[in-house]
Amino acid sequence: MISLAFLFLLTLLPAEPARVRHLPKAAISSPVFGPRQVHGVLGGSVTVKCFYPPTPVNSHDRKYWCRQLGSRCDTAVSTDYVAPAYRDRISLSDHPEAENFQITISALALRDAGTFQCGVGVNGRGLSHRVTLSVAEAPPVPEAAELFYVKLRSTWTVSCSFGADTADQRRYLCKMEKEDCRNIVNSYQEIDPNFQGRALLTFEEPPGSFSVTMTQMDWEDTGLYYCGAGEYGKEGKSKELDVFVYEDNNFPQLKTTVTGKTGSSATFECLYDPLKKSATRIWCKWRLQGCDKIIDNTGFVKYGYEGRVAMFENPKNKTVTIILNQLQAKDEGFYWCMSNELKEQQSSTELKVVKGEPALTGKKEVEAQVGSRVNLTCSYPCKYSSYEKYWCRWNSTGCEELPAQEQGLPGPGASCDTSNRTVVLSFDPLQEEDGGWYWCGVKRNGILGETMAVELLVSTGNDARHSPELLDVDSSRDSGAVPPGGAYSDAEVRRGAVPASSEESHGSNTVALVLGPLAGVILVAVTAFAIVKYRQLKRSDLVSVGSYRTNISMSDFENVRDLSASNSVKESQETPVGGDEFITTTDTQESAADTTEAKRSSKEDAELTYSSFLVTSECIAQGGSGGDSTVLDVSPP
């Protein structure tokens, strides 16, 4: 009953993933690693390689090879000892820089077969690895597995070659699990979901060769693998690979996942040894068919990523920082840091893009005219108050920092005011070569953080006449950002000729264009009104003004002095008859007995009036707005 009750309680326990339920071998065994089995031929020799963690203590400690006999282990050879039975045919060499030591046994006899241990320190104290040695009377003997001693969170790369006759066959890497070999990745672009973004198969030369790279190696990745051509267990060729993962406390642990907001930026860290000057540093996006290169340290930047991505080397901490800004949903995926020399230092990071607002804000595209004054502004929130702010000019090999001014800094005891926190990069005057990409960013203790990219477009030629708003630009105004309080004095505004706003400038121009023609119209109206008042009882003589007509009477000008005494003269009425003809009627008929002298005098006065009318008409034509104004052709009769 007790057993049944215990089993019932076990069924109630929640199920967990396999990698959580089972404690990995590497976590419970010794960090010393070597081959599981070694095969030799009678009279021949074998070499056994054992790995150990590269700590200072282990590097100087005793190394040994002992034969397992029950509960004890008798030393065959150690750092300073050789057993009599093995004298002159066994040796032990230590290679601390390679993190291993090797035992070589020659003149093999059948009695040399058995179970042995290779270890560090004292025999049987835990830092050891068990090895089975078999001796065959004649060849052939099984091929030994290739050993890989891999640091936790580092990268493992294996190269396999099976000849040109396998170039057209399926290439694969699988991991042994009981009696089956589980596919990890193959050349048919099939990959285990647990290795998505972590494993990459690449074809190499000569034909029939390929390599597999696995990043972010974990405890569970320890085990036996097979790389091969064809189908495992059915046809083709294969090679056994024995992988052991151990922990090195000195090995940097990088982030495996980076999260960024839409429109913001993401920062990636890559492990690169700055002493390896010849090594090519590459940053690429993982895909099933390969890794799509985005940027490298030679100046290459993939099309479409100009102004978006930059690479920064940090010799002090032996890393390279990659920043990708202007994030979009399609940027999600796995990104790899790669090197052509340091395979172990390759790494992968998953990028996740979430919805949200960037912390750094400002206008992302600014256009201005050569010779103008331009301010690129970058506003930051209170959380970045203690960070170092900077502007830099982007290029394909990095981003060179530029002097910038931080505005709106609070005084002692002042609270954080986000509307006044701005970093400004000024150009005065703007030059044609200033066009390009500029980054605003924050950093702390040398670690680069969020960035914002701005593209500066520089206009040349006569564009300024058509676009007066390009003469002086402050990106904070156009972007709707609150101008930094107290950032500019009145003197600075006058000196820079920066208008209060583009709307005010446009309004002033509009008022000038409207008032000019209006004043001309009023002047003409007053003149016409005065002339009508002078037409007392005279007959109107029509005068042609180009295609226009006016009913100014010659005799009206003879009675100018009567204007002040008469304000009750009825206005004349005109009725078009066709073409240039008009019929004019008045309430008072003039006598036909006007003298010749009076007519001549009236005609001279009319000519003077027409000249004045011509000047007024030209003012109207010139003061008109746009293309709707008409130039009047005024000809005296």
FENKABEL-V115711 format. One record per backbone hydrogen bond with DSSP energy under -1.0 kcal/mol. CO is the residue of the C=O (numbers start at 1). NH is the residue of the N-H. If there is no record, write none. Layout:
co = [CO,CO]
nh = [NH,NH]
This chain:
co = [1,2,3,4,5,6,7,10,17,17,18,25,25,33,36,38,40,41,44,46,48,50,51,53,55,56,62,63,64,65,65,66,67,69,72,74,76,77,81,83,86,89,91,93,95,95,99,100,101,102,103,104,105,108,109,110,114,115,116,117,118,119,122,126,127,129,131,132,133,134,136,146,148,150,151,154,156,158,160,163,164,166,170,171,172,173,173,174,175,177,180,182,184,185,186,190,192,193,195,195,198,200,202,206,208,209,210,211,212,213,214,217,218,219,223,224,225,226,227,228,229,231,231,237,239,240,241,242,243,244,246,248,256,258,260,261,264,266,268,270,273,275,276,281,282,283,283,284,285,287,290,292,294,295,296,300,302,305,305,308,310,312,314,318,319,320,321,322,323,324,327,328,329,333,334,335,336,337,338,341,343,344,347,349,350,351,352,354,361,364,366,368,369,372,373,374,375,376,378,379,381,382,384,388,390,391,392,393,395,398,400,405,407,411,417,418,420,421,422,423,424,425,427,430,431,432,436,437,438,439,440,441,442,443,444,447,450,452,454,455,456,457,459,462,463,467,468,470,473,474,474,475,476,477,484,489,490,491,492,493,501,502,503,504,505,506,507,508,509,510,511,512,514,515,516,517,518,519,520,521,522,523,524,525,526,527,528,529,530,532,534,543,545,548,550,555,559,560,575,578,581,583,595,596,597,598,599,600,601,602,603,604,605,606,607,608,609,610,611,612,613,614,615,616,617,618,619]
nh = [5,6,7,8,9,10,11,13,20,21,22,28,29,51,132,134,136,44,108,105,103,101,33,55,59,60,121,79,119,76,77,117,74,72,69,67,83,65,78,86,89,106,104,102,98,100,52,95,50,93,48,91,46,43,112,113,133,68,131,66,129,64,125,128,120,118,116,38,114,40,42,242,244,246,154,217,214,212,210,166,167,169,230,187,228,184,185,226,182,180,177,175,192,173,189,186,195,196,198,199,215,213,211,209,162,204,160,202,158,200,156,153,221,222,243,176,241,174,239,172,237,234,235,229,227,146,225,148,223,150,152,251,350,352,354,264,327,324,322,320,276,277,279,297,338,294,295,336,292,290,287,285,302,283,299,296,305,308,309,325,323,321,319,272,314,270,312,268,310,266,263,331,332,351,286,349,284,347,282,343,346,155,337,335,258,333,260,262,379,455,457,459,372,430,473,427,475,425,423,361,384,385,387,443,441,402,439,400,398,395,393,424,422,414,420,421,422,380,407,378,405,376,374,371,434,435,456,394,454,392,452,390,449,388,447,444,442,440,438,366,436,368,370,465,467,470,471,369,375,477,478,479,481,480,487,493,494,495,496,498,505,506,507,508,509,510,511,512,513,514,515,516,518,519,520,521,522,523,524,525,526,527,528,529,530,531,532,533,534,535,536,550,548,545,543,558,562,563,583,581,577,575,599,600,601,602,603,604,605,606,607,608,609,610,611,612,613,614,615,616,617,618,619,620,621,622,623]
